[in-house]
Amino acid sequence: MSGEHGQCGRTEPTGDGRRRVSLSQLKPGESGTVCGSELNAGDRRLLSAMGLRERATVVLCRLGEPCIVRVMGGCNCSSRIGLARPLADRVFVNPSRPDGSDRGT
């Protein structure tokens, strides 16, 4: 994940007028594609090692402390990780539409 949210800012609308959001703003069961972060280098490396990196598809399983996130892998597999809420607040996603397509495209 990049160290800045750049094109993935909290208030920047996507192509269909919807806004990109922090991971913690998803509702349980909603999914999205990671598009950036505001993490320090150490946190970014740690999350990347667990699969939570740019272009990863994620599903919010539980909001709270910790936030439980399912990270989808490239081989039809997934893993669930727990993130402290302050970390989830600084990871940004393009929420997916109910039909499964990315809202940001």
N, C-alpha and C positions, 0 to 999 in steps of 0.2 A: 504494500500500500504506500502510496506517496505520503510524504510528511505534511502535505497541505491538501485541502479539499478542492482547490482549483475549480475545475468545471463542475464539481459535485457539491457546491456550497449549499448551506441550509436553506437559503432563500431563492436560489436560482431555479426557475421553472424548467421542467423537461419539455420535450418537443410537443406534448399534448397539453401543456399548461399546468400539469401537476408538479408538485415540488419534490425534490430529492429530500430525503429525511435521514436523521441519525437512526442507527439500528434500534435504539431504545424507543423510537417513535412508531415502530411497527406494532401492530396488534398481534397477539398470539395467533399462530397459524398463517400469518402473512409472510410472503417471501420477497426477496429482492436480490439484486446483484451489487456486490460491493464496488464502490466507485472511488473511494478515497478515505482519508482519515486525517485527524489532527493529533497523531500519536508521536511520542518521542521515539527515537530510533530503537531503543531496547524493547519497548512494548510492541512496536511494529514487527521486529524480527521474531519475537515470541509468538505473536498471533499468526504470522506468516508460516512459521514452522508447524502450526496446528491446522493449516489450510485456510485460515481466514485472511485472504489477500484480495487485491483488486481482481475483479471479474469472477470471484467466487460467488456461487449461488448459496444463499442462506435462508433459513426459515426460523422465525422467532418461535420457540416452543413455550417459553415462560418469561414473563416480564417481572422483574423484581430484583432481589439481591440474593443470589446472582441472577443475571439474565441467562437463560438457557437457550443456546442457538445451535441449530443443526446446520452443519457445513456440508454441502453436497460435493462429492468427489467426482472425478472424471470417469470412473468405472462403475457407475450406478451404485456407488456405496456412499455412506455418509458417516459423520461422527458428530457427537453432541459435545459442546463445551460450555462451561459456565464462565460468564464474564461479569466482573464487577460493574455495576451500573455506570460509574464514571467512565470506564473504558467503552462501554456500549454507546454512551452519549457522543463519543468522538470518532466512531466509525460510521461512514455514510454509505447509503444504499440508494439505488434506483428501484423503488418498489415495483413488483411485478403486477400485471393486470390479473384479474380473476381467470382469464383464459391462459395464463402462464407466460404471456409475452412481456418483455421488458418495457416499462413505460417510458424509458429514456431514449428509445430508438424510434 
